[in-house]
Amino acid sequence: MNKEELREIQTPLKEKYKEDREKAIVTLSSKSIISKEDVNCKLKSFNGELIAGLHPAAGGDGSEACSGDMLLQALAACAGVTFRAVSLAMGIQYKNAEIRVEGDIDFRGTLAVDKTAPVGFKEIRMNFIIDSDEEEEKLKKLLELTERYCVVYQTLKTGTNIESELLIK
């Protein structure tokens, strides 16, 4: 895809969202079916079923997807797509680009070993490795705009309200 093709696809969407901001609100959803036998759950994805289970540091055997890894993968995927869209819009060329995402979890928290240990990622690092002849300032601007427009990055960075509700059948 090139800059013009992306603009052709996105321009009518931008115009529609400017005219009616309610049309820009899209509800995404996901559902897991919790196992009665194992410590895992099944998720339906666009390309089939995925089984998520415990990370080996929490007692899993490593054969099932770890939700922590999936969170980092979602960040890498969103940042990668955003990076590509912004690079097209800016006319930035690169030979190769990749994003590496890693995060630190203290499993004492999630396993209730230490009530003062946090549950969740203590820190997440995202590295952009770019092979490009573009000026460094342009590439820094590309990174800044990628961070600004990446949905997953902004959700993690700024936080969001999450509500839980128990619905009994």
Buried (B, 14 or more C-beta within 10 A) or exposed (E): EEBEEBEEEEEEEEEEEEEEEEEEEEEEEEEBEEEEEEEBBEBEEEEEEBBBBBBEBBEBEEEBBBBBEEBBBBBBBBBBBBBBBBBBBBEBEBEEBEBEBEBEBBBBBBEEEEEEBEEEBEEBEBEBEBEBEBEEEBBEBBBEBBBEBBBBBBEBEEEEEEEEEEEEE
